[in-house]
Amino acid sequence: MARLELDDVRKVFTDDDGSDIVAVDDVSVDIADGEFLVLVGPSGCGKSTTLRMIAGLESVSGGDIRLGGRSIVNKKPQNRDIAMVFQSYALYPHMTTRQNMSFGLEESTDLSDEEIAERVENAADLLSIPELLDRKPGELSGGQQQRVALGRAIVREPEVFLMDEPLSNLDAKLRSQMRTELQRIQEDLDTTTVYVTHDQTEAMTMGDRIAVLDGGELQQAGTPLECYHRPANRFVAGFIGEPSMNFFDMDVEGDRLVGDRFEYALTDEQATAVANAGTVTLGIRPEDIAVTVGSEATADNEFPTVVDVVEPMGNENAVYLGFEADPTNPFVATVGGMRQLDADERVVARFPADAIHLFDGATGEALHNRALDEGAEVEPRV
């Protein structure tokens, strides 16, 4: 079984002046056999270092990595039964596609020429590149070269695939196409896969689960929708989603939140959740903000605003709104793409009570997450 376990994995580098730099800090993730896990986070968060420790390209400073229940931290990379796909395709320019895909098997296995040829042809069929087997990398497009790099990993039939931002060198349209193809291939092969990206769209669309890292620490591990609707903290809430969640720093005063720009009336449940917090951050996603034409608020949690900028995106428009009390610090709402709003237009923004998130002002920990439909309730997991 290719169950992959990271148990308090830690990586510390020593700087030139002798000081320690903690790149990965006690990360624990249990990856099931056949699961597609995406490690996601900003640059420098430790995701590629974590992947390299799994591969054996970086030593482990602490903790354990187990594959099929057995520790692999002391195994050499070639003995871990793991195949890695890098950001750069790293193809041999003087070799054909067939030779690039078969080279690793020829050097590291006792398979016969016939068995190697069969594996290469099967992988080429899976990747829809059989007609490219006799071409060299210089004759291939970026997407075709990426398929060859994937094929080189697939022919090894490993227990685990590791992928380090393999689509980042492709243009946007091809990257979207390859995301779908990668998911199909992974489902067909049913091989445990760990995929690294800084692109939260890739994480949301590709992973069975995602693990969000920041500053070398695991912030949350869960399904994409868990992390989106039930973020464990403010960082996850802000990182997952495009446009990003809006945040407003507020003081807690009984059953109301009071800020520099507006006051917000809490439900009884929300007031109880924040009762022990002096300050909180109110978060709301752009698509949850209701925007109506007008200049007067008629109910709690409605606020007069002025349209600052409208960004047409086709199926929707991103509308930047400024409070009358602070028009230079806008927040963003999304409305349907057929809806016309103009700069300087006065509108009312409503923050529905069942759509807001509340985070501790000191720690960023989630105190309350938005309501979901019955049967869809999920808890944050760290």
C-alpha positions as CSV (number, residue, x, y, z in Angstrom):
1,M,0.0,0.0,0.0
2,A,1.3,3.5,-0.9
3,R,0.1,5.3,2.1
4,L,2.5,8.2,2.7
5,E,2.8,9.7,6.2
6,L,4.6,12.8,7.2
7,D,5.1,12.8,11.0
8,D,6.3,16.1,12.5
9,V,8.7,16.6,9.6
10,R,11.2,19.4,10.2
11,K,13.9,21.0,8.1
12,V,16.5,23.4,9.4
13,F,19.1,25.1,7.3
14,T,22.2,26.8,8.8
15,D,22.9,30.3,7.5
16,D,26.4,31.6,6.7
17,D,26.6,33.3,10.1
18,G,25.7,30.0,11.9
19,S,22.1,30.9,12.7
20,D,19.3,28.4,12.0
21,I,16.6,28.9,9.4
22,V,13.5,26.8,9.9
23,A,12.2,26.0,6.5
24,V,9.6,23.3,7.5
25,D,8.3,23.2,11.1
26,D,6.8,20.0,12.4
27,V,4.5,19.3,9.4
28,S,2.2,16.2,9.8
29,V,0.0,15.0,7.0
30,D,-1.4,11.5,6.3
31,I,-1.8,10.8,2.6
32,A,-4.0,7.9,1.7
33,D,-3.2,5.3,-0.9
34,G,-4.2,6.7,-4.3
35,E,-4.9,10.2,-2.9
36,F,-4.0,13.4,-4.8
37,L,-2.7,15.9,-2.2
38,V,-1.8,19.4,-3.2
39,L,0.8,21.4,-1.1
40,V,0.0,25.0,-1.6
41,G,1.2,28.3,-0.2
42,P,3.2,31.4,-1.1
43,S,6.8,31.4,-2.2
44,G,9.1,30.4,0.6
45,C,6.5,28.6,2.6
46,G,8.4,25.3,2.6
47,K,6.3,23.3,0.1
48,S,9.1,22.5,-2.3
49,T,11.4,21.7,0.6
50,T,8.8,19.3,2.0
51,L,8.5,17.6,-1.4
52,R,12.3,17.3,-1.7
53,M,12.5,15.7,1.7
54,I,9.9,13.1,0.6
55,A,12.0,12.4,-2.5
56,G,15.2,12.2,-0.5
57,L,16.8,15.2,-2.2
58,E,17.0,17.0,1.2
59,S,17.8,15.4,4.5
60,V,15.2,15.5,7.3
61,S,16.2,17.5,10.4
62,G,13.5,15.9,12.5
63,G,10.4,13.7,12.4
64,D,9.7,10.8,10.1
65,I,8.4,10.0,6.6
66,R,6.8,6.6,6.1
67,L,5.8,4.9,2.9
68,G,3.6,1.9,3.4
69,G,4.2,2.0,7.1
70,R,8.0,1.9,6.8
71,S,10.4,4.8,7.3
72,I,12.2,6.0,4.3
73,V,14.2,8.9,5.7
74,N,17.4,6.9,5.6
75,K,16.8,5.5,2.2
76,K,18.6,6.8,-0.9
77,P,16.3,8.6,-3.4
78,Q,16.7,5.7,-6.0
79,N,15.5,3.2,-3.4
80,R,12.3,5.0,-2.4
81,D,10.1,3.9,-5.2
82,I,9.1,7.5,-5.9
83,A,9.1,9.3,-9.2
84,M,9.4,13.1,-9.4
85,V,8.3,15.6,-12.1
86,F,10.2,18.9,-11.9
87,Q,9.2,22.4,-12.9
88,S,11.8,22.3,-15.6
89,Y,11.3,19.4,-18.0
90,A,14.9,18.3,-17.8
91,L,14.8,16.2,-21.0
92,Y,18.0,15.1,-22.7
93,P,18.1,17.2,-25.9
94,H,20.0,14.6,-27.9
95,M,17.5,11.8,-27.2
96,T,14.2,11.1,-28.7
97,T,11.0,11.0,-26.7
98,R,11.2,7.2,-26.6
99,Q,14.8,7.3,-25.4
100,N,14.1,10.0,-22.7
101,M,11.2,7.9,-21.3
102,S,13.1,4.6,-21.3
103,F,16.5,5.8,-20.1
104,G,15.8,5.6,-16.4
105,L,14.4,2.1,-16.7
106,E,17.5,1.0,-18.7
107,E,19.8,2.4,-16.0
108,S,18.0,1.3,-12.9
109,T,16.1,-1.9,-13.6
110,D,16.6,-5.4,-14.9
111,L,13.6,-5.1,-17.3
112,S,14.2,-6.6,-20.8
113,D,14.1,-4.3,-23.8
114,E,10.7,-5.7,-24.8
115,E,9.3,-4.9,-21.3
116,I,10.7,-1.4,-21.4
117,A,9.3,-0.8,-24.9
118,E,5.9,-1.9,-23.8
119,R,5.9,0.4,-20.8
120,V,7.0,3.4,-22.9
121,E,4.3,2.7,-25.5
122,N,1.6,2.2,-22.9
123,A,2.6,5.5,-21.2
124,A,2.6,7.3,-24.6
125,D,-0.9,6.0,-25.3
126,L,-2.1,7.3,-21.9
127,L,-0.6,10.7,-22.6
128,S,-1.8,10.8,-26.2
129,I,1.7,11.2,-27.6
130,P,2.5,8.0,-29.5
131,E,3.2,9.9,-32.7
132,L,5.9,11.9,-30.8
133,L,8.1,8.9,-29.7
134,D,10.7,9.4,-32.4
135,R,11.0,13.2,-32.0
136,K,13.6,15.1,-30.0
137,P,12.7,17.7,-27.4
138,G,13.6,20.6,-29.7
139,E,10.8,19.5,-32.1
140,L,8.2,19.5,-29.3
141,S,6.0,22.3,-27.8
142,G,6.1,23.1,-24.1
143,G,3.0,21.0,-23.5
144,Q,4.4,18.1,-25.4
145,Q,7.6,18.3,-23.5
146,Q,5.7,18.3,-20.2
147,R,3.9,15.1,-21.3
148,V,7.2,13.5,-22.0
149,A,8.5,14.4,-18.6
150,L,5.3,12.9,-17.1
151,G,5.8,9.8,-19.2
152,R,9.3,9.4,-17.9
153,A,7.8,9.2,-14.4
154,I,4.9,7.0,-15.3
155,V,7.0,4.2,-16.9
156,R,8.7,3.6,-13.6
157,E,5.3,2.6,-12.1
158,P,6.3,4.1,-8.7
159,E,4.4,4.0,-5.4
160,V,4.2,7.8,-5.3
161,F,4.4,10.6,-7.8
162,L,5.9,13.9,-6.7
163,M,5.2,17.0,-8.9
164,D,6.9,20.3,-8.2
165,E,5.0,23.0,-10.1
166,P,5.0,21.1,-13.3
167,L,2.7,23.4,-15.2
168,S,4.2,26.8,-14.3
169,N,6.1,27.1,-17.6
170,L,3.0,26.7,-19.7
171,D,0.7,29.5,-21.0
172,A,-2.6,30.0,-19.2
173,K,-4.8,28.1,-21.7
174,L,-2.5,25.1,-21.9
175,R,-2.0,25.1,-18.1
176,S,-5.8,24.8,-17.7
177,Q,-5.9,21.9,-20.2
178,M,-3.0,20.1,-18.6
179,R,-4.7,20.4,-15.2
180,T,-7.6,18.4,-16.5
181,E,-5.3,15.8,-18.2
182,L,-3.2,15.4,-15.0
183,Q,-6.3,14.7,-13.0
184,R,-7.5,12.1,-15.5
185,I,-4.1,10.4,-15.7
186,Q,-3.8,10.3,-11.9
187,E,-7.3,8.7,-11.6
188,D,-6.5,6.2,-14.3
189,L,-3.2,5.2,-12.6
190,D,-4.6,5.5,-9.0
191,T,-1.2,6.4,-7.8
192,T,-0.6,8.4,-4.6
193,T,0.4,11.9,-5.7
194,V,1.8,14.9,-4.0
195,Y,1.6,18.1,-6.1
196,V,3.3,21.4,-5.2
197,T,1.9,24.7,-6.5
198,H,1.7,28.4,-5.4
199,D,-1.5,28.7,-7.5
200,Q,-4.5,28.3,-5.4
201,T,-6.7,27.8,-8.5
202,E,-4.7,24.7,-9.3
203,A,-5.0,23.5,-5.7
204,M,-8.8,24.0,-5.6
205,T,-9.4,22.3,-8.9
206,M,-7.0,19.4,-8.8
207,G,-6.6,18.1,-5.2
208,D,-8.6,15.5,-3.4
209,R,-7.3,17.4,-0.4
210,I,-5.0,20.4,-0.1
211,A,-2.5,21.2,2.6
212,V,-1.9,25.0,3.1
213,L,1.5,26.0,4.3
214,D,2.8,29.4,5.5
215,G,6.2,30.1,7.1
216,G,7.0,26.4,7.1
217,E,4.0,25.6,9.2
218,L,0.9,23.6,8.2
219,Q,-2.1,25.9,8.5
220,Q,-4.8,23.5,7.4
221,A,-5.3,20.2,5.6
222,G,-8.7,19.4,4.2
223,T,-10.8,19.2,1.0
224,P,-10.8,22.2,-1.2
225,L,-14.3,23.1,-0.1
226,E,-13.4,22.7,3.6
227,C,-10.6,25.1,3.2
228,Y,-12.7,27.5,1.3
229,H,-15.8,27.5,3.4
230,R,-14.3,26.5,6.7
231,P,-10.9,28.1,6.9
232,A,-9.0,27.3,10.1
233,N,-7.5,30.9,10.3
234,R,-7.3,34.2,8.6
235,F,-4.3,33.2,6.5
236,V,-6.1,30.3,4.9
237,A,-9.2,32.4,4.3
238,G,-7.2,35.1,2.6
239,F,-5.0,32.7,0.5
240,I,-7.7,30.5,-0.8
241,G,-10.1,32.2,-3.2
242,E,-9.9,34.8,-6.0
243,P,-10.7,37.6,-5.5
244,S,-9.5,37.2,-1.9
245,M,-11.8,37.4,1.1
246,N,-12.4,41.0,2.4
247,F,-11.2,41.6,6.0
248,F,-12.3,44.3,8.4
249,D,-10.7,44.8,11.9
250,M,-13.4,45.3,14.5
251,D,-13.9,45.7,18.3
252,V,-16.3,43.5,20.1
253,E,-19.0,45.4,22.0
254,G,-21.6,43.0,23.2
255,D,-23.7,41.8,20.2
256,R,-22.2,44.3,17.9
257,L,-18.9,44.8,16.1
258,V,-17.6,48.3,15.9
259,G,-15.0,49.5,13.4
260,D,-13.7,52.8,12.0
261,R,-16.0,52.5,8.9
262,F,-19.1,50.6,10.0
263,E,-20.9,48.7,12.8
264,Y,-22.1,45.1,12.4
265,A,-25.0,43.5,14.2
266,L,-24.2,39.9,15.3
267,T,-26.6,37.0,15.7
268,D,-26.8,35.3,19.1
269,E,-24.6,32.5,17.9
270,Q,-21.9,34.9,16.6
271,A,-22.0,37.0,19.7
272,T,-21.3,33.9,21.8
273,A,-18.5,32.8,19.5
274,V,-16.6,36.1,20.0
275,A,-17.6,36.8,23.6
276,N,-14.0,36.2,24.9
277,A,-12.3,38.2,22.1
278,G,-11.6,41.9,22.5
279,T,-11.0,42.4,18.8
280,V,-11.9,40.3,15.8
281,T,-11.5,40.4,12.1
282,L,-14.7,40.1,10.1
283,G,-14.3,38.3,6.8
284,I,-16.6,38.0,3.9
285,R,-16.0,36.7,0.4
286,P,-16.8,39.0,-2.6
287,E,-19.5,36.7,-4.0
288,D,-21.4,36.8,-0.7
289,I,-21.8,40.6,-0.7
290,A,-25.2,41.7,-2.0
291,V,-25.1,45.0,-4.0
292,T,-28.2,47.0,-4.8
293,V,-28.6,50.4,-6.4
294,G,-29.4,53.2,-4.0
295,S,-27.9,55.5,-1.4
296,E,-29.8,54.7,1.8
297,A,-29.4,51.6,4.0
298,T,-32.7,50.3,5.2
299,A,-31.7,47.4,7.5
300,D,-28.9,46.2,9.8
301,N,-25.7,45.2,8.0
302,E,-26.4,47.3,5.0
303,F,-23.9,50.1,4.1
304,P,-24.0,53.0,1.7
305,T,-21.0,52.8,-0.6
306,V,-19.6,54.3,-3.8
307,V,-18.3,52.3,-6.8
308,D,-14.6,53.0,-7.2
309,V,-13.5,50.6,-10.0
310,V,-15.2,47.9,-12.0
311,E,-13.2,45.0,-13.5
312,P,-15.2,43.1,-16.2
313,M,-14.3,39.4,-16.1
314,G,-16.8,38.0,-18.6
315,N,-19.1,35.9,-16.4
316,E,-18.8,38.3,-13.5
317,N,-17.6,41.8,-12.6
318,A,-15.3,42.6,-9.7
319,V,-16.7,45.8,-8.2
320,Y,-14.4,47.8,-5.8
321,L,-16.5,49.7,-3.3
322,G,-15.6,52.4,-0.9
323,F,-17.4,53.3,2.3
324,E,-18.6,56.9,2.5
325,A,-16.5,57.3,5.6
326,D,-13.3,56.0,3.9
327,P,-13.7,55.9,0.1
328,T,-9.9,55.5,-0.4
329,N,-9.8,52.0,1.2
330,P,-12.1,49.9,-1.0
331,F,-13.3,46.3,-0.6
332,V,-14.4,44.0,-3.5
333,A,-17.7,42.4,-4.4
334,T,-18.6,40.3,-7.4
335,V,-21.8,40.7,-9.4
336,G,-23.1,39.0,-12.6
337,G,-21.2,39.8,-15.8
338,M,-24.4,41.2,-17.4
339,R,-24.9,43.7,-14.7
340,Q,-23.7,47.3,-15.4
341,L,-22.3,49.4,-12.7
342,D,-20.3,52.6,-13.2
343,A,-17.5,54.4,-11.3
344,D,-18.8,56.9,-8.8
345,E,-22.3,55.2,-8.7
346,R,-23.9,55.0,-5.3
347,V,-24.9,51.5,-4.2
348,V,-25.8,49.7,-1.0
349,A,-23.7,46.7,0.1
350,R,-25.2,44.1,2.4
351,F,-23.1,41.7,4.4
352,P,-25.5,38.8,5.1
353,A,-25.2,37.4,8.6
354,D,-25.1,33.8,7.4
355,A,-22.1,34.6,5.1
356,I,-19.5,36.2,7.4
357,H,-16.5,34.7,9.0
358,L,-15.0,35.9,12.3
359,F,-11.3,35.5,13.3
360,D,-9.6,36.2,16.6
361,G,-7.9,39.6,16.2
362,A,-4.8,38.5,18.1
363,T,-4.2,35.0,16.8
364,G,-6.1,34.9,13.5
365,E,-7.8,31.6,14.6
366,A,-11.3,31.1,13.2
367,L,-14.0,31.7,15.8
368,H,-17.0,31.4,13.5
369,N,-17.4,30.4,9.9
370,R,-20.2,31.0,7.5
371,A,-23.3,28.9,7.5
372,L,-23.6,26.1,5.0
373,D,-26.6,24.2,3.8
374,E,-27.8,21.4,6.1
375,G,-25.8,18.3,5.5
376,A,-22.8,20.2,4.2
377,E,-21.4,21.3,7.6
378,V,-17.6,20.6,7.9
379,E,-15.2,21.6,10.6
380,P,-11.7,23.1,10.0
381,R,-8.9,20.5,10.3
382,V,-5.3,21.2,11.1
